[in-house]
Amino acid sequence: MGCYTCADNIDDCKADKKYVLTYKKDGDYIEFEMSGKKQWVAVGFNSKKNSMPGTDAVMCATISGDVKLQHYDLTTKSLPQKTDPLPPQITFIDGNYTDGKTTCRFKRKIDASERSLKSLDTTHYLVFAYGPVAGSKPGYHTWRATTDKEVNVQIAASIIGGSTIDAMIKAHGSLMTLAWMCFAAIAIFMARYMRLVWEDEKLLGQKVWFTVHRGLMILVIIFNTIGIVLIFVHRKGWSEGIGAHPYTGIITFGLALIQPIMAFFRPHPDEAKRYIFNWAHRTVGLSALVLGVVTLFLAVFIKFLDLEKTGLPPLIVFCVGVLIVLLFDIYFCSQQASNKQENITAEADAEKNKRYDAVEEMEELKSMPSLSSSGRCLRLALFGFVVLLALTTSLSLVIIIAMK
């Protein structure tokens, strides 16, 4: 007997797992039994790994309390069409729906004479899925996986786990996570906090903060470009049926590309209209970061990725951490504004009263460095926190994606 379960071990193929498939040879047929904790469960056969188009799928769906056997020939990415009537090579044996779990048995002839059926006398990648039923029709799958290797169902084998996410999807998710949660976040906060701390230090002929900021943003664009190419190659075009994620992703990528173009045409720091570039650069950069993180949130809610429980915590921790930094920043800015107002008031009083000691005090204030020691320490502390936050949360999410 062959067996597949999405669990980490196969002590008992009949155990209460969220998806179990068993199969055995019976003369000219293969007898299958599958169960899953949804209204429909399915097994498919495909010559390509992690591909839905080209899948020959058999589904057991609970409709109006009865389990019905259905066949689908997934020729394209569009909505699959049920094969009607059911091919005679597939025979329903029995099925039931109990405690939210659909179970059924069927047998299928090894030699397929039907055009829509794949012959079971050769190896195939097995595709597993389950999902809800809406009315009398199966809804979009909430979980999907494929075998890591091709399987011959005529030979008994135990298949543990399987791949729920293709390597290209994992690479895409990992690259985008590092690009936005790590590189972009560190680059933006470096420009915010380290500009004055490293005001005089140089690296590669430029100020240190600027050299590092620019290098990180170049990595953001490189990682985004590779990630988008990978997902387009994997999906063979535009991704459909997964909500707003691809749309926000493309917009984010567009914003990232705008940044170096604007920077190339930026005015000299001493020019009168430099402030226009500064505000445009900040606005586009922050918008890209926010939308990039939103796109990551949308990704963990894509059903077949099954990342909602494990992928959300790192994203939430990242957002809470950034919020804490922003609150400190607001407080820091308000303190600076208050001190500046006090200095202006003191200068006005000195001018009004013409007192030498007050004027002398104001001259001393003017000669003070632009960043106090306390301000320097606060900036270093906030930036250090951002770096630690970005590294830990992004790497945690990358590890979670890699382990799926």
N, C-alpha and C positions, 0 to 999 in steps of 0.2 A: 504493500500500500504506500502511496505517496502522500505527503502531507505538507501543507503550508500554513503557517500562522504568523501574525504580525508581532507575536510576543518575542521575548528574548531567549526562550528555550522551548523545547518541544518534549516535555515530560509526558504530556497527554494531549493528543490532537483534538480530543473532545472537550478540553477544558473551556472554561467560560472566558474566552478571549473575544476581542471586538471583531475579529475576522478569522475564520478557519476554513480551509479547503482541504478535502481529502479526495484521493482518486485511486482507482485500481482497475486493472485490465480484466475484462469479462468476455472472453471469446473474441468476437469481432468488434466489441464495444469497449469504451472506457466509461466506467461508472464514477460519477462525481457526487460529492456531498459538500455543500458549502453553507456557512451560516455567518451572520453579521448583525450587529446591533443597530439596524436601521430597517426601513420598510422595503428596501431592495438591496440585494447583493448580486455581484456579477463576477465572472471570470472571463478573460479574453485571451486571444492568441494572436501574436504579432511577430513578424520576422525582424522588426526593428525594436531596439531597446528604448523604453520611455517614450513611445510614440503612440498617440491615440488614433490618428488616421491609419487605415489599413488593419485595424483590429477587428477580429471576428469574435463577438462577445455574446455570451449566454447569461441571461439575467433571470433571477427569481424575484418577483415583485409582489408585495402584499397589497392587493386592491380590494376594497370593501370587505376586508377580513379573510379573503381567500388568496392563497399563494399561487401565482400564475407564472408559467415558464415562457420566456420571450427570447427572441434572437435579434441582434442588431449587427449590421454590417457597417462599420464606421469607415466609410471611404474618404471622407473629407473632414475638415475642422468644424463644419456646420453641424446643426442639430441632427443627431443620428436618427435614421428611420427604422422602425420596427419591420422585421421580415414577416410578412403576412401572406399566406399561412405559415406556421412554424415548419421549418424543413423536416421532412420525414426521417432524416438521419438522427434527429434529436428527439428523445422520448422522456416525458415527465414521469417520475416514479411516485414521489409524494412530497409534501411540504407543509409547514405550519408556521404560525406567527405567535410567539409566546413571550410575555414580559419584554416587549420591545425588540425582540430578536427574531429575524427571519431565517428559517432553515429549510433547505430543500434538497432532494436527490433527483438526479437525472442521468441518463446514459446517452452516449453519443458514439456513432459509428466511426471507427478509425479511418477507414477509407472514405474520403469525402467526394461524392460525385456532384454535389451541389456547388454552383459557382461561388456563392457567398460564403462557403465553408472552407476552412483550411484543413488539409489532411493531417491527422494526428500520428501518422507513421514517421514523422520527422520532428526535429526540435523547433521549439518556439519560445519566445519570451512570454511568460505568463503575466497578464495584467489583472490586478485585483482592484475592486472598488465597491463602495456602498454609498447609499444616500437616501433621502426622503422621497415619499410619494406625494405629489400635489394633485388631489382629485383622483383621476384615473390614470395619470401619467407620471412616470419617474421624473424626479427633479434632478438638479445638478449634483454630482457626487460631492460628498463632504470629506471623503478620504479616498486616496488612490495610491497604489504601489505597483512596482514591477519586480520581477526576479532579476538578480544581478547577472545571471547567466541563462543561456537557452536551456530549456527543459524538455526531456522526452517523457511524456506522461505514460508511456507503456512500461517505463522502468520505475520501480518504487524508489522514492527519495524523500528526505526531509528537507524542506526549504525554510530556513529560519530567517525571519525578518523580511529581507528584500529591500529594494531601494525605493523610498517614497519620493525622493527628489533627485532628478537627474544631475549629473556632475556639472553640466553647463549652467543649470539653474543655481546650483550651490555656488559656483564661481561668480555668477552674476550678482547674487545676493551678498556674497562676501566682499566683492569689490565695491559695491555701492555702500555697504555698511562702513567700510574703512574710509571711503571717500568723504562721506558726509558726517558721520558721527566722530571720526578721528581727525583726518587731515583738515577738512573745512572748518570744523569747530576750533581746533588749535590755531589755525591761521588767522581766523577772524578775531579771536580773543588776544592773540599776540599783537596784532595791529592796535588793538584797544589798550592793552596794559603795558606792553613792553616798548612802545615807541619812545617814551621819555626815560624809561629805565636804561635802555641801551642807546641813548641819544647820540653818544660820541663813538661807540664801538663800531668798527668796520669789518666786513667779511666779503671777500671777492669784489672789493672796490665800492661796495654799497654798505649802508647801515645794516647791522646784524639783523634787526627785526624785519627789515624790508626783504633782505635776501632769503631768510627762512620763510617768511609769509609768501613770497612769490614762489618759492620751491614747492611748498605744500599745496598751493593752489594749482600749480602745474600738474602735480600728482592727482589732484581731484579730477582734472579734465582727462588725464590719461586713463585713470581707473574707470571713469564714466564712459569713455569711448569704448574701451575694451568690453566693459559690462554690457553695453547696449548692442555691440556687434555680436557678442555671445548669445544673447537672448533672441536676437533676430534670426541668427543662424539656427538655433535650436527650434524655435517656433516656425521657422520657414516663412517669416513675415511678421505682420502685426499680431499682437496677442489679443484675442477676443474672449469675452465671457468671464473676465476676472475683475470687473469693476473699473474704478477710476485709476488704478495703479499705473498702467502704461501711459495714460494721458498726463498725470502729474509728473511722472518720470521724465517724459520728453520735454515738458515745460522746464523742469529743473535743469536738465542738460542744456537747454537753450539759454537759460540765465547764466549758467556757468561759462558758456562760450562767449557771451556778451562781455564778461569781465575783462579778459585780456585784450579784446578789441578796443574797449573804452580806455584801458590803461595805455595802449599804444598811442592813442591820440590825446593823452592827458596834457594839460597846460603845465608850464613850469610853475613850481611852488610859489614864486613871487608874482605871478600874473594875477590881475584883478579878478578874473573869472574862474580861478582855480577852485573856489568853493563849490561851483556848480558840479564839477567832476567829483569832488569829495563826497557830496551828498548823493549823487547818482551811483557812485561806486559802493557806498555804504548800503543804500537802499536795495540795489540789485543783489549784493552779496548776502545781506541778511534774508532777503526774500528767497534766495536759492537755498540757504541753509534750512530755513523753516519748512519750505516745500519739500526739500530732500528728506527731512525727518518725517514729515507727514506721509511721504511716499513709502518710507520704511514701515510706518504703522499700517498703511493699507496692505502692504505685502504680507505681514504676519496674519492678517485676517483672510487671506486667500485660502479657501477651504482645503484644497488638495495638498497644500504645503504642510498643514497640521502644525503650525508654529504658534498658534494663538496662546497656548498656556505657557510655553517655554520662551517664546520670543518677546512677549510683552514686558516682562520685568526689566530687562536691560534698557529698553526704550523708555520706560517710565522713570527709572532711576536717572537716566541721562537728562530727561526733561526737568525733573525735580531739581537736580544738581545745577543745571543752567539757570533755572528760576532763582535759586538761592544766590548764585553769583550776581544775577541782575539786580536783586534786591539790595545786596551789598553795594553794588555799583551806584544805584540810585541814592543810597544814603551817603556814599562817598562824594558824589557830585553835589548833593545838597549842602554838605559840610564845606566843600570848596567854595560854593556860591556864597555861603554865609560869611566865610572868612574874607572873600574878595570884597563883599559889601562893607565889612568892617574897615578894611583898608581904605576904601574909597571915602568913607565917612571921616576917617582920621585925617586923610589928606585934605579934605574940604575944610575941616576945622582948623588945620594948620595954616591954610591959606587965608582963612578968615581972620584968625587971631594974630597972624604974623609972628607967631612965637618961634624963636630959633630952635628950642628943644624939640618941638613937634615936627618942624621941617627936617631936623636931623634924624628923627625917628623914621620919617617917611623915606628918606634917602636910604636908610639902612634896610627898610622893607623892600625897596626896589632892587637893592643889590643882592637879595637873597636868591638862591638857586630856584629854578622853576619847579623842582620837585623836592619836597621835604623828605627827610629820612623816614618819617612815619608813612607818608604817601608812597614812598618807594617800597617799603616793607609790605604795605597793603596790596599793592599791585603784584608784587612777587608772589604773595600768598594766594591771591585770587587766580593768577595765571597757573601756578603750580597745581591748584585744586582742579582747574579746568583740564589740564594735561592728564592728571591722574584719572579724572572722571571719564574723559574721552577714550583713553587707552583701555581701561577696565571694562567699560560697557560695550565698546565696539568689539573688542576681542572676545568677550563673553558671547555676544550675538553671533560672531563668526564661528566660534566653536560649536554653538547650538545648531547652526545651519549645517556645518560639516558633519555632524553626528546624525543627521536625519537620514 
